[in-house]
Amino acid sequence: AGPTGVMILDLVDSNSGITTLTKIDGLSSINITQVAFDQQRNQLLITYADGDIDIVREKEIINFNTLKNSPTISGSKRINHISILGNLAYLSTDFGVVVFDLIQLAVKETWRDIGVGGAELEINQSTFYNDSIFLATENGVLAGDLNNNLLDYNNWKRFNTGVFSGEIQSITTFN
């Protein structure tokens, strides 16, 4: 992906060359921030700096602009990262984590104000280990049990001292 579109290379027919998908072809916005492939449903998620989301299927592009148009989200609506687990996509944003149902194509819940004392917190990336989600944030790492109510900031374990005292850009699960 680039800022204004997605380049597609057919791995089966490499002679077909590279095709592009842009706003002219049906994408909803510019300034792409992330792409992720939902293999289970054979769909591509494209997110944008303005909070827009496109779901690209074989013969259609479905736009989800609820975040972009939400009057309750003040400030940046940038989507920084997409993690997919089962039927859900976890969108790391400048205002928290949006849990997006990939079957219903709807927001299931939004984890906002999960910083210390319920403060707003920018989330850069997420990963999973067993039944927990780990978030790389502007102020260390958060860990939450996916079986708990993660809408409540008290249910997050914080790693924000020592080497984790500043901004963490990325996080991954290894072995």
BASEFI-18858 format. One record per residue: residue in one letter; x, y, z of N, C-alpha, C, O, CB in turn; residue number from 1. Coordinates in steps of 0.2 Angstrom, whole numbers, plus 5000, padded with zeros to 4 digits. Glycine has a CB too. Layout:
! residues N
{node "A", {X, Y, Z}, {X, Y, Z}, {X, Y, Z}, {X, Y, Z}, {X, Y, Z}, NUM},
...
//
This chain:
! residues 175
{node "A", {5004, 4994, 5000}, {5000, 5000, 5000}, {5004, 5006, 5000}, {5010, 5006, 5003}, {4995, 5000, 5006}, 1},
{node "G", {5002, 5011, 4997}, {5005, 5018, 4997}, {5000, 5023, 5000}, {4994, 5021, 5001}, {5008, 5020, 4990}, 2},
{node "P", {5002, 5029, 5000}, {4997, 5034, 5003}, {4990, 5034, 4999}, {4985, 5036, 5002}, {5000, 5041, 5003}, 3},
{node "T", {4991, 5033, 4993}, {4985, 5034, 4989}, {4981, 5028, 4986}, {4976, 5029, 4982}, {4986, 5039, 4983}, 4},
{node "G", {4985, 5022, 4987}, {4982, 5016, 4984}, {4985, 5010, 4985}, {4990, 5010, 4989}, {4982, 5017, 4976}, 5},
{node "V", {4983, 5005, 4983}, {4986, 4998, 4984}, {4988, 4995, 4977}, {4984, 4995, 4973}, {4980, 4993, 4988}, 6},
{node "M", {4994, 4992, 4977}, {4996, 4989, 4971}, {4995, 4981, 4972}, {4996, 4979, 4978}, {5004, 4990, 4970}, 7},
{node "I", {4993, 4978, 4967}, {4991, 4971, 4967}, {4995, 4967, 4962}, {4995, 4969, 4956}, {4984, 4970, 4966}, 8},
{node "L", {4999, 4962, 4965}, {5002, 4957, 4960}, {4999, 4950, 4961}, {4999, 4948, 4966}, {5010, 4957, 4962}, 9},
{node "D", {4997, 4948, 4955}, {4994, 4941, 4955}, {5000, 4936, 4955}, {5003, 4936, 4950}, {4990, 4940, 4949}, 10},
{node "L", {5000, 4932, 4961}, {5006, 4928, 4961}, {5005, 4921, 4957}, {5010, 4918, 4955}, {5006, 4925, 4969}, 11},
{node "V", {4999, 4920, 4955}, {4997, 4914, 4951}, {4999, 4916, 4944}, {5002, 4912, 4940}, {4990, 4912, 4951}, 12},
{node "D", {4997, 4922, 4941}, {4998, 4924, 4934}, {5003, 4930, 4935}, {5000, 4936, 4934}, {4992, 4926, 4931}, 13},
{node "S", {5009, 4929, 4936}, {5014, 4935, 4936}, {5015, 4939, 4930}, {5017, 4944, 4930}, {5021, 4932, 4939}, 14},
{node "N", {5012, 4936, 4924}, {5013, 4940, 4918}, {5007, 4945, 4917}, {5008, 4949, 4913}, {5012, 4935, 4912}, 15},
{node "S", {5003, 4945, 4922}, {4997, 4950, 4922}, {5000, 4957, 4924}, {4996, 4962, 4923}, {4991, 4948, 4926}, 16},
{node "G", {5006, 4957, 4927}, {5008, 4964, 4929}, {5005, 4966, 4936}, {5002, 4962, 4939}, {5007, 4969, 4924}, 17},
{node "I", {5007, 4972, 4937}, {5004, 4975, 4944}, {4998, 4979, 4942}, {4998, 4983, 4938}, {5010, 4979, 4947}, 18},
{node "T", {4993, 4978, 4946}, {4987, 4982, 4945}, {4986, 4987, 4951}, {4989, 4985, 4956}, {4980, 4978, 4944}, 19},
{node "T", {4983, 4992, 4951}, {4982, 4996, 4957}, {4974, 4997, 4958}, {4970, 4996, 4954}, {4985, 5003, 4955}, 20},
{node "L", {4973, 4999, 4964}, {4967, 5000, 4967}, {4967, 5007, 4971}, {4971, 5008, 4975}, {4964, 4995, 4972}, 21},
{node "T", {4964, 5012, 4968}, {4964, 5019, 4971}, {4957, 5022, 4972}, {4952, 5018, 4971}, {4968, 5024, 4966}, 22},
{node "K", {4957, 5028, 4974}, {4950, 5031, 4975}, {4946, 5031, 4968}, {4940, 5031, 4968}, {4951, 5038, 4977}, 23},
{node "I", {4950, 5032, 4962}, {4946, 5032, 4956}, {4943, 5025, 4955}, {4938, 5024, 4952}, {4951, 5033, 4950}, 24},
{node "D", {4946, 5020, 4958}, {4943, 5013, 4957}, {4938, 5011, 4962}, {4935, 5005, 4962}, {4949, 5008, 4957}, 25},
{node "G", {4937, 5016, 4967}, {4932, 5014, 4972}, {4934, 5015, 4979}, {4930, 5014, 4984}, {4929, 5008, 4971}, 26},
{node "L", {4940, 5016, 4980}, {4943, 5017, 4987}, {4939, 5023, 4990}, {4938, 5028, 4986}, {4950, 5017, 4988}, 27},
{node "S", {4938, 5023, 4996}, {4935, 5029, 4999}, {4939, 5035, 5001}, {4936, 5040, 5002}, {4931, 5027, 5005}, 28},
{node "S", {4945, 5034, 5002}, {4949, 5040, 5005}, {4956, 5039, 5002}, {4958, 5035, 4998}, {4949, 5040, 5012}, 29},
{node "I", {4960, 5044, 5005}, {4968, 5044, 5003}, {4971, 5043, 5010}, {4968, 5043, 5015}, {4970, 5050, 4999}, 30},
{node "N", {4978, 5043, 5010}, {4982, 5043, 5016}, {4981, 5036, 5020}, {4979, 5036, 5025}, {4980, 5049, 5021}, 31},
{node "I", {4982, 5031, 5016}, {4981, 5024, 5019}, {4986, 5023, 5024}, {4992, 5025, 5023}, {4982, 5019, 5013}, 32},
{node "T", {4984, 5020, 5030}, {4989, 5019, 5036}, {4990, 5012, 5036}, {4996, 5010, 5038}, {4986, 5022, 5042}, 33},
{node "Q", {4986, 5007, 5035}, {4987, 5000, 5036}, {4983, 4996, 5031}, {4977, 4998, 5029}, {4985, 4998, 5043}, 34},
{node "V", {4985, 4990, 5030}, {4981, 4985, 5026}, {4982, 4979, 5030}, {4988, 4977, 5033}, {4983, 4984, 5018}, 35},
{node "A", {4977, 4974, 5030}, {4978, 4968, 5033}, {4973, 4963, 5029}, {4967, 4965, 5027}, {4976, 4968, 5041}, 36},
{node "F", {4975, 4957, 5028}, {4971, 4952, 5024}, {4967, 4948, 5029}, {4971, 4944, 5033}, {4975, 4948, 5019}, 37},
{node "D", {4961, 4947, 5029}, {4957, 4943, 5033}, {4956, 4937, 5029}, {4951, 4936, 5025}, {4950, 4946, 5035}, 38},
{node "Q", {4961, 4932, 5030}, {4961, 4926, 5026}, {4954, 4922, 5026}, {4952, 4919, 5022}, {4967, 4922, 5028}, 39},
{node "Q", {4952, 4921, 5032}, {4946, 4917, 5034}, {4940, 4919, 5029}, {4936, 4915, 5027}, {4944, 4917, 5041}, 40},
{node "R", {4939, 4926, 5028}, {4933, 4928, 5024}, {4936, 4931, 5017}, {4932, 4934, 5014}, {4930, 4934, 5028}, 41},
{node "N", {4942, 4930, 5016}, {4945, 4932, 5009}, {4943, 4939, 5008}, {4941, 4941, 5002}, {4942, 4928, 5004}, 42},
{node "Q", {4945, 4944, 5012}, {4944, 4951, 5012}, {4950, 4955, 5014}, {4953, 4953, 5019}, {4937, 4953, 5015}, 43},
{node "L", {4951, 4961, 5011}, {4956, 4965, 5013}, {4954, 4971, 5016}, {4949, 4974, 5014}, {4960, 4967, 5006}, 44},
{node "L", {4957, 4973, 5022}, {4955, 4979, 5026}, {4960, 4984, 5024}, {4966, 4983, 5025}, {4954, 4977, 5034}, 45},
{node "I", {4957, 4990, 5023}, {4962, 4996, 5021}, {4959, 5001, 5026}, {4953, 5003, 5026}, {4961, 4998, 5014}, 46},
{node "T", {4964, 5004, 5030}, {4962, 5009, 5034}, {4966, 5016, 5033}, {4971, 5016, 5029}, {4963, 5007, 5042}, 47},
{node "Y", {4963, 5021, 5035}, {4965, 5028, 5033}, {4967, 5032, 5039}, {4964, 5031, 5044}, {4960, 5031, 5028}, 48},
{node "A", {4970, 5038, 5038}, {4972, 5043, 5043}, {4966, 5046, 5046}, {4966, 5049, 5051}, {4977, 5048, 5040}, 49},
{node "D", {4960, 5047, 5042}, {4954, 5050, 5044}, {4949, 5046, 5047}, {4944, 5048, 5049}, {4951, 5053, 5038}, 50},
{node "G", {4951, 5039, 5048}, {4947, 5035, 5052}, {4942, 5030, 5047}, {4939, 5026, 5050}, {4942, 5038, 5056}, 51},
{node "D", {4943, 5032, 5041}, {4939, 5028, 5036}, {4941, 5021, 5035}, {4947, 5019, 5037}, {4939, 5031, 5029}, 52},
{node "I", {4937, 5016, 5034}, {4939, 5009, 5033}, {4936, 5006, 5026}, {4930, 5008, 5025}, {4937, 5005, 5039}, 53},
{node "D", {4940, 5003, 5022}, {4937, 5000, 5016}, {4938, 4992, 5017}, {4943, 4990, 5019}, {4940, 5002, 5010}, 54},
{node "I", {4933, 4988, 5015}, {4933, 4981, 5015}, {4933, 4979, 5008}, {4928, 4980, 5005}, {4928, 4978, 5020}, 55},
{node "V", {4938, 4976, 5005}, {4939, 4975, 4998}, {4938, 4967, 4998}, {4942, 4963, 5000}, {4945, 4977, 4995}, 56},
{node "R", {4932, 4965, 4994}, {4931, 4958, 4992}, {4932, 4957, 4985}, {4934, 4962, 4981}, {4924, 4956, 4994}, 57},
{node "E", {4931, 4951, 4982}, {4933, 4950, 4975}, {4930, 4955, 4971}, {4933, 4957, 4966}, {4931, 4943, 4974}, 58},
{node "K", {4923, 4956, 4971}, {4920, 4960, 4967}, {4917, 4967, 4970}, {4912, 4970, 4966}, {4915, 4956, 4963}, 59},
{node "E", {4919, 4968, 4976}, {4915, 4974, 4979}, {4920, 4978, 4984}, {4925, 4974, 4987}, {4909, 4972, 4982}, 60},
{node "I", {4919, 4984, 4985}, {4922, 4988, 4990}, {4917, 4990, 4995}, {4912, 4994, 4993}, {4927, 4993, 4987}, 61},
{node "I", {4917, 4989, 5001}, {4912, 4991, 5006}, {4916, 4996, 5010}, {4921, 4995, 5013}, {4909, 4985, 5010}, 62},
{node "N", {4912, 5002, 5011}, {4915, 5007, 5015}, {4912, 5007, 5022}, {4906, 5007, 5022}, {4914, 5014, 5012}, 63},
{node "F", {4916, 5008, 5027}, {4913, 5009, 5034}, {4916, 5015, 5036}, {4922, 5016, 5038}, {4916, 5003, 5039}, 64},
{node "N", {4912, 5020, 5037}, {4914, 5027, 5038}, {4911, 5030, 5045}, {4912, 5036, 5047}, {4912, 5032, 5033}, 65},
{node "T", {4909, 5025, 5049}, {4906, 5027, 5056}, {4912, 5030, 5060}, {4910, 5035, 5064}, {4904, 5021, 5059}, 66},
{node "L", {4918, 5028, 5060}, {4923, 5031, 5064}, {4925, 5038, 5062}, {4925, 5043, 5065}, {4929, 5027, 5065}, 67},
{node "K", {4925, 5038, 5055}, {4927, 5045, 5052}, {4922, 5050, 5053}, {4924, 5056, 5055}, {4928, 5044, 5044}, 68},
{node "N", {4916, 5048, 5053}, {4910, 5053, 5054}, {4908, 5054, 5061}, {4903, 5057, 5063}, {4904, 5051, 5050}, 69},
{node "S", {4911, 5050, 5066}, {4908, 5050, 5073}, {4909, 5057, 5076}, {4915, 5060, 5077}, {4912, 5045, 5077}, 70},
{node "P", {4904, 5060, 5079}, {4905, 5066, 5082}, {4907, 5066, 5089}, {4909, 5070, 5093}, {4898, 5070, 5083}, 71},
{node "T", {4908, 5059, 5092}, {4910, 5058, 5099}, {4918, 5057, 5099}, {4920, 5057, 5105}, {4907, 5052, 5102}, 72},
{node "I", {4921, 5057, 5094}, {4928, 5056, 5094}, {4931, 5063, 5092}, {4930, 5065, 5086}, {4930, 5050, 5089}, 73},
{node "S", {4934, 5066, 5097}, {4937, 5072, 5095}, {4945, 5071, 5094}, {4948, 5066, 5096}, {4936, 5078, 5101}, 74},
{node "G", {4948, 5075, 5090}, {4955, 5074, 5088}, {4956, 5069, 5083}, {4951, 5068, 5079}, {4959, 5072, 5094}, 75},
{node "S", {4962, 5067, 5083}, {4964, 5062, 5077}, {4960, 5056, 5077}, {4959, 5053, 5083}, {4971, 5061, 5078}, 76},
{node "K", {4958, 5053, 5072}, {4954, 5047, 5071}, {4959, 5042, 5067}, {4956, 5037, 5065}, {4948, 5048, 5067}, 77},
{node "R", {4965, 5043, 5067}, {4970, 5039, 5063}, {4970, 5032, 5066}, {4970, 5031, 5072}, {4977, 5042, 5064}, 78},
{node "I", {4970, 5027, 5061}, {4970, 5020, 5062}, {4978, 5018, 5061}, {4980, 5018, 5055}, {4965, 5016, 5058}, 79},
{node "N", {4981, 5016, 5066}, {4988, 5015, 5066}, {4990, 5008, 5064}, {4995, 5006, 5062}, {4991, 5017, 5072}, 80},
{node "H", {4986, 5003, 5066}, {4987, 4996, 5065}, {4981, 4992, 5065}, {4976, 4993, 5068}, {4992, 4993, 5071}, 81},
{node "I", {4981, 4986, 5062}, {4976, 4981, 5062}, {4979, 4974, 5064}, {4983, 4972, 5061}, {4973, 4981, 5055}, 82},
{node "S", {4975, 4971, 5069}, {4977, 4964, 5071}, {4970, 4960, 5070}, {4965, 4963, 5072}, {4980, 4964, 5078}, 83},
{node "I", {4971, 4954, 5067}, {4965, 4950, 5067}, {4966, 4944, 5071}, {4971, 4941, 5071}, {4964, 4948, 5059}, 84},
{node "L", {4960, 4943, 5075}, {4960, 4937, 5079}, {4953, 4934, 5078}, {4948, 4937, 5081}, {4962, 4938, 5086}, 85},
{node "G", {4952, 4928, 5075}, {4945, 4925, 5074}, {4941, 4929, 5070}, {4943, 4931, 5064}, {4942, 4924, 5081}, 86},
{node "N", {4935, 4931, 5072}, {4930, 4935, 5068}, {4931, 4943, 5070}, {4927, 4947, 5068}, {4923, 4933, 5070}, 87},
{node "L", {4936, 4945, 5073}, {4937, 4952, 5075}, {4943, 4955, 5073}, {4949, 4951, 5073}, {4937, 4952, 5083}, 88},
{node "A", {4943, 4961, 5071}, {4949, 4965, 5069}, {4950, 4970, 5075}, {4945, 4973, 5077}, {4948, 4969, 5062}, 89},
{node "Y", {4956, 4971, 5078}, {4957, 4975, 5083}, {4961, 4981, 5080}, {4967, 4980, 5077}, {4961, 4972, 5089}, 90},
{node "L", {4958, 4987, 5079}, {4961, 4993, 5076}, {4964, 4997, 5081}, {4961, 5000, 5086}, {4955, 4997, 5072}, 91},
{node "S", {4971, 4998, 5081}, {4974, 5002, 5086}, {4974, 5009, 5083}, {4976, 5011, 5077}, {4982, 5000, 5086}, 92},
{node "T", {4971, 5014, 5087}, {4970, 5021, 5084}, {4973, 5026, 5089}, {4976, 5024, 5094}, {4962, 5022, 5084}, 93},
{node "D", {4973, 5032, 5087}, {4975, 5038, 5091}, {4971, 5039, 5097}, {4973, 5043, 5101}, {4976, 5044, 5087}, 94},
{node "F", {4965, 5036, 5097}, {4961, 5037, 5103}, {4959, 5031, 5107}, {4955, 5031, 5112}, {4954, 5040, 5101}, 95},
{node "G", {4962, 5025, 5105}, {4961, 5019, 5109}, {4961, 5013, 5104}, {4964, 5013, 5099}, {4954, 5019, 5113}, 96},
{node "V", {4957, 5008, 5106}, {4956, 5002, 5102}, {4949, 5001, 5100}, {4945, 5001, 5104}, {4959, 4995, 5105}, 97},
{node "V", {4948, 5000, 5093}, {4941, 4998, 5091}, {4941, 4991, 5089}, {4945, 4988, 5085}, {4940, 5003, 5084}, 98},
{node "V", {4936, 4987, 5092}, {4935, 4980, 5091}, {4930, 4980, 5085}, {4924, 4982, 5086}, {4933, 4976, 5097}, 99},
{node "F", {4932, 4977, 5079}, {4928, 4978, 5073}, {4926, 4970, 5071}, {4930, 4966, 5070}, {4931, 4981, 5067}, 100},
{node "D", {4919, 4969, 5071}, {4917, 4962, 5069}, {4917, 4962, 5062}, {4914, 4965, 5058}, {4909, 4962, 5072}, 101},
{node "L", {4921, 4957, 5060}, {4922, 4955, 5052}, {4917, 4952, 5049}, {4916, 4952, 5043}, {4929, 4951, 5052}, 102},
{node "I", {4912, 4949, 5053}, {4906, 4946, 5049}, {4901, 4951, 5049}, {4898, 4952, 5043}, {4904, 4940, 5054}, 103},
{node "Q", {4899, 4955, 5054}, {4894, 4960, 5054}, {4896, 4966, 5051}, {4892, 4970, 5049}, {4891, 4961, 5061}, 104},
{node "L", {4902, 4967, 5050}, {4905, 4974, 5048}, {4903, 4979, 5052}, {4900, 4984, 5049}, {4904, 4975, 5040}, 105},
{node "A", {4904, 4979, 5058}, {4901, 4984, 5063}, {4906, 4984, 5069}, {4910, 4979, 5071}, {4894, 4982, 5066}, 106},
{node "V", {4906, 4990, 5072}, {4910, 4990, 5079}, {4907, 4986, 5084}, {4901, 4987, 5086}, {4911, 4998, 5080}, 107},
{node "K", {4910, 4982, 5087}, {4908, 4978, 5093}, {4909, 4982, 5099}, {4904, 4983, 5103}, {4912, 4971, 5094}, 108},
{node "E", {4915, 4985, 5100}, {4916, 4990, 5106}, {4922, 4994, 5105}, {4926, 4992, 5100}, {4916, 4986, 5112}, 109},
{node "T", {4923, 4999, 5109}, {4928, 5004, 5108}, {4931, 5005, 5115}, {4928, 5007, 5120}, {4927, 5010, 5105}, 110},
{node "W", {4938, 5003, 5116}, {4941, 5004, 5122}, {4945, 5011, 5122}, {4950, 5011, 5119}, {4947, 4998, 5123}, 111},
{node "R", {4941, 5015, 5125}, {4944, 5022, 5125}, {4946, 5024, 5132}, {4943, 5021, 5137}, {4939, 5027, 5122}, 112},
{node "D", {4950, 5029, 5133}, {4952, 5031, 5140}, {4954, 5026, 5144}, {4952, 5025, 5150}, {4946, 5035, 5143}, 113},
{node "I", {4959, 5022, 5142}, {4962, 5016, 5145}, {4969, 5018, 5148}, {4972, 5013, 5151}, {4962, 5010, 5141}, 114},
{node "G", {4971, 5024, 5148}, {4977, 5026, 5151}, {4976, 5026, 5158}, {4971, 5025, 5161}, {4979, 5033, 5148}, 115},
{node "V", {4982, 5028, 5162}, {4982, 5029, 5169}, {4976, 5034, 5171}, {4976, 5039, 5169}, {4989, 5032, 5171}, 116},
{node "G", {4972, 5031, 5176}, {4967, 5035, 5178}, {4961, 5037, 5173}, {4957, 5041, 5174}, {4969, 5042, 5181}, 117},
{node "G", {4961, 5033, 5168}, {4956, 5034, 5163}, {4958, 5039, 5158}, {4953, 5042, 5154}, {4949, 5035, 5166}, 118},
{node "A", {4964, 5041, 5157}, {4966, 5046, 5152}, {4966, 5043, 5145}, {4967, 5037, 5144}, {4973, 5048, 5154}, 119},
{node "E", {4965, 5047, 5140}, {4966, 5045, 5133}, {4973, 5043, 5132}, {4977, 5045, 5134}, {4963, 5051, 5128}, 120},
{node "L", {4973, 5038, 5128}, {4980, 5035, 5126}, {4980, 5033, 5119}, {4976, 5029, 5116}, {4981, 5028, 5131}, 121},
{node "E", {4985, 5035, 5116}, {4987, 5033, 5109}, {4989, 5026, 5108}, {4994, 5024, 5112}, {4991, 5038, 5105}, 122},
{node "I", {4986, 5022, 5104}, {4988, 5015, 5103}, {4992, 5014, 5096}, {4989, 5016, 5091}, {4982, 5010, 5104}, 123},
{node "N", {4998, 5012, 5096}, {5002, 5011, 5090}, {5001, 5004, 5087}, {5001, 5004, 5081}, {5009, 5012, 5092}, 124},
{node "Q", {5000, 4999, 5091}, {5000, 4992, 5088}, {4998, 4987, 5093}, {4998, 4989, 5099}, {5007, 4990, 5085}, 125},
{node "S", {4995, 4981, 5091}, {4993, 4976, 5096}, {4996, 4969, 5094}, {4997, 4968, 5088}, {4986, 4976, 5097}, 126},
{node "T", {4996, 4965, 5098}, {4997, 4958, 5097}, {4994, 4953, 5102}, {4991, 4956, 5107}, {5005, 4956, 5097}, 127},
{node "F", {4994, 4947, 5101}, {4990, 4942, 5106}, {4995, 4937, 5108}, {4999, 4935, 5105}, {4984, 4939, 5102}, 128},
{node "Y", {4993, 4935, 5114}, {4997, 4929, 5117}, {4992, 4925, 5121}, {4989, 4928, 5126}, {5003, 4931, 5121}, 129},
{node "N", {4991, 4919, 5120}, {4985, 4915, 5124}, {4979, 4919, 5124}, {4976, 4921, 5118}, {4988, 4914, 5131}, 130},
{node "D", {4976, 4921, 5129}, {4970, 4924, 5130}, {4971, 4931, 5131}, {4966, 4935, 5134}, {4965, 4921, 5135}, 131},
{node "S", {4976, 4934, 5130}, {4978, 4941, 5131}, {4979, 4945, 5125}, {4982, 4943, 5120}, {4983, 4942, 5136}, 132},
{node "I", {4978, 4952, 5125}, {4980, 4957, 5120}, {4985, 4961, 5123}, {4985, 4963, 5129}, {4974, 4961, 5117}, 133},
{node "F", {4990, 4963, 5120}, {4996, 4967, 5122}, {4996, 4973, 5117}, {4996, 4972, 5111}, {5003, 4964, 5122}, 134},
{node "L", {4996, 4979, 5120}, {4996, 4985, 5116}, {5002, 4989, 5117}, {5005, 4991, 5122}, {4990, 4990, 5118}, 135},
{node "A", {5005, 4991, 5111}, {5011, 4996, 5111}, {5008, 5003, 5111}, {5004, 5005, 5107}, {5016, 4995, 5105}, 136},
{node "T", {5009, 5007, 5116}, {5006, 5014, 5117}, {5011, 5019, 5117}, {5017, 5018, 5117}, {5002, 5014, 5123}, 137},
{node "E", {5008, 5025, 5118}, {5013, 5031, 5118}, {5016, 5031, 5125}, {5020, 5036, 5126}, {5009, 5037, 5117}, 138},
{node "N", {5014, 5027, 5130}, {5016, 5027, 5137}, {5017, 5020, 5139}, {5014, 5018, 5144}, {5012, 5031, 5141}, 139},
{node "G", {5021, 5016, 5136}, {5023, 5009, 5138}, {5018, 5004, 5135}, {5016, 5005, 5129}, {5022, 5009, 5145}, 140},
{node "V", {5018, 4998, 5138}, {5014, 4993, 5136}, {5008, 4991, 5140}, {5009, 4992, 5146}, {5018, 4986, 5135}, 141},
{node "L", {5002, 4990, 5137}, {4996, 4988, 5141}, {4995, 4980, 5140}, {4996, 4978, 5134}, {4990, 4992, 5140}, 142},
{node "A", {4993, 4976, 5145}, {4991, 4970, 5143}, {4984, 4969, 5146}, {4982, 4971, 5152}, {4996, 4964, 5147}, 143},
{node "G", {4979, 4965, 5143}, {4973, 4964, 5145}, {4970, 4957, 5143}, {4971, 4955, 5138}, {4968, 4969, 5142}, 144},
{node "D", {4967, 4954, 5148}, {4964, 4948, 5147}, {4958, 4949, 5143}, {4953, 4952, 5145}, {4962, 4944, 5154}, 145},
{node "L", {4957, 4945, 5137}, {4952, 4946, 5132}, {4945, 4943, 5135}, {4940, 4945, 5133}, {4953, 4942, 5126}, 146},
{node "N", {4945, 4940, 5141}, {4939, 4937, 5144}, {4937, 4942, 5149}, {4931, 4941, 5152}, {4941, 4931, 5148}, 147},
{node "N", {4940, 4948, 5151}, {4938, 4953, 5155}, {4935, 4959, 5152}, {4935, 4959, 5146}, {4944, 4956, 5159}, 148},
{node "N", {4932, 4963, 5156}, {4929, 4969, 5153}, {4935, 4974, 5152}, {4937, 4978, 5156}, {4924, 4972, 5158}, 149},
{node "L", {4937, 4975, 5146}, {4943, 4979, 5144}, {4940, 4986, 5143}, {4944, 4991, 5141}, {4946, 4977, 5138}, 150},
{node "L", {4934, 4988, 5143}, {4931, 4995, 5143}, {4934, 4999, 5149}, {4934, 5005, 5149}, {4924, 4995, 5142}, 151},
{node "D", {4935, 4995, 5155}, {4937, 4998, 5161}, {4944, 4998, 5161}, {4948, 4993, 5161}, {4934, 4994, 5167}, 152},
{node "Y", {4947, 5004, 5162}, {4954, 5005, 5162}, {4958, 5001, 5168}, {4964, 5000, 5168}, {4956, 5012, 5162}, 153},
{node "N", {4954, 5000, 5173}, {4957, 4996, 5179}, {4958, 4989, 5177}, {4962, 4986, 5181}, {4952, 4997, 5185}, 154},
{node "N", {4956, 4986, 5172}, {4957, 4979, 5170}, {4963, 4978, 5166}, {4964, 4973, 5163}, {4951, 4976, 5167}, 155},
{node "W", {4967, 4983, 5165}, {4973, 4983, 5161}, {4979, 4983, 5165}, {4979, 4986, 5170}, {4973, 4989, 5156}, 156},
{node "K", {4984, 4978, 5164}, {4990, 4978, 5167}, {4995, 4983, 5163}, {4995, 4983, 5157}, {4993, 4971, 5168}, 157},
{node "R", {4999, 4987, 5167}, {5003, 4992, 5164}, {5010, 4990, 5165}, {5013, 4988, 5170}, {5001, 4999, 5167}, 158},
{node "F", {5014, 4991, 5159}, {5021, 4991, 5159}, {5023, 4997, 5157}, {5024, 4998, 5151}, {5024, 4984, 5155}, 159},
{node "N", {5025, 5002, 5161}, {5026, 5009, 5159}, {5032, 5012, 5163}, {5033, 5018, 5164}, {5020, 5013, 5160}, 160},
{node "T", {5037, 5007, 5166}, {5043, 5010, 5169}, {5049, 5007, 5166}, {5048, 5002, 5162}, {5042, 5008, 5177}, 161},
{node "G", {5055, 5009, 5168}, {5061, 5007, 5165}, {5061, 5008, 5158}, {5060, 5013, 5155}, {5062, 4999, 5167}, 162},
{node "V", {5063, 5002, 5154}, {5063, 5003, 5147}, {5057, 5004, 5143}, {5056, 5006, 5138}, {5067, 4996, 5144}, 163},
{node "F", {5051, 5003, 5147}, {5045, 5004, 5144}, {5042, 5011, 5147}, {5036, 5012, 5146}, {5040, 4998, 5147}, 164},
{node "S", {5046, 5015, 5149}, {5043, 5022, 5152}, {5041, 5027, 5146}, {5038, 5032, 5148}, {5048, 5025, 5156}, 165},
{node "G", {5043, 5025, 5140}, {5041, 5030, 5135}, {5037, 5027, 5130}, {5033, 5022, 5131}, {5048, 5033, 5131}, 166},
{node "E", {5037, 5030, 5124}, {5033, 5027, 5118}, {5035, 5021, 5115}, {5041, 5020, 5114}, {5032, 5032, 5113}, 167},
{node "I", {5031, 5016, 5114}, {5032, 5010, 5111}, {5029, 5010, 5105}, {5023, 5010, 5104}, {5030, 5003, 5116}, 168},
{node "Q", {5033, 5009, 5099}, {5030, 5010, 5092}, {5027, 5003, 5090}, {5022, 5003, 5087}, {5036, 5012, 5088}, 169},
{node "S", {5030, 4997, 5092}, {5028, 4991, 5089}, {5029, 4986, 5094}, {5033, 4986, 5099}, {5032, 4989, 5083}, 170},
{node "I", {5025, 4980, 5093}, {5025, 4975, 5098}, {5023, 4968, 5094}, {5019, 4969, 5089}, {5020, 4976, 5104}, 171},
{node "T", {5026, 4963, 5095}, {5024, 4957, 5092}, {5025, 4951, 5097}, {5028, 4951, 5102}, {5029, 4955, 5086}, 172},
{node "T", {5022, 4945, 5095}, {5022, 4939, 5098}, {5028, 4935, 5095}, {5028, 4934, 5089}, {5016, 4935, 5099}, 173},
{node "F", {5032, 4932, 5099}, {5038, 4928, 5096}, {5038, 4921, 5100}, {5038, 4921, 5106}, {5044, 4931, 5096}, 174},
{node "N", {5038, 4916, 5096}, {5038, 4909, 5100}, {5033, 4908, 5105}, {5032, 4903, 5108}, {5045, 4908, 5103}, 175},
//
